[in-house]
Amino acid sequence: MKSISEPVERAIVLCIAIVLVVIVDLIKPSPAPADNIDIQVTILSAEKRPDGAIDVTAEIANNGYATLADNRLFVVPEASEGTYHENKDGKNEGSGTAAADDPPKDTPVRELEGSFGQIPPDTSVKIAFTVPSGIARQEPLYVHFESLKLRYENTEEPRAIRVTVPLSVSD
């Protein structure tokens, strides 16, 4: 015959197990919004002008959980000794191809919709920029979007995030 204390002992062990699971879940750090970075750069149009320069319209979508701040954009040709890794999913991957002794200069952008300086989560910005003819002659070209700061929950984190996409030009 079973004693009355067996069900009580089982209930106590079950309660202790539940409390331990809750404590471990509270202690375990949850992923920070800065760990959920999802940036999509889309070239909407790229047209060559008679002077050889290229007029580009692009959209940058921030599908992550942090505000992208201190943003920069530049266009570079593929270096003959460099390796280019295409970024198909908008995540922070791949590598640039510019030589270290010749860093690219920021390309001035015109905001068409939204703010380029700070892109909040779940928003996008449409921009336009012109690739000078001196750079435009050096095909293939790549557009680098770079964000140097992430902002979330009253935190500003310096972190360089770069997304690279190829620039195909229609004549």
BELKA-V762207 format. One record per helix or strand of 3 or more residues. SS is the DSSP state (~ for helix, > for strand). FROM is the first residue (numbers start at 1). TO is the last residue. Records with the same first field share a line. If there is no record, write none. Layout:
SS = FROM-TO, FROM-TO
This chain:
~ = 5-27, 33-35, 133-136
> = 39-48, 54-62, 67-77, 110-113, 123-131, 141-152, 155-167
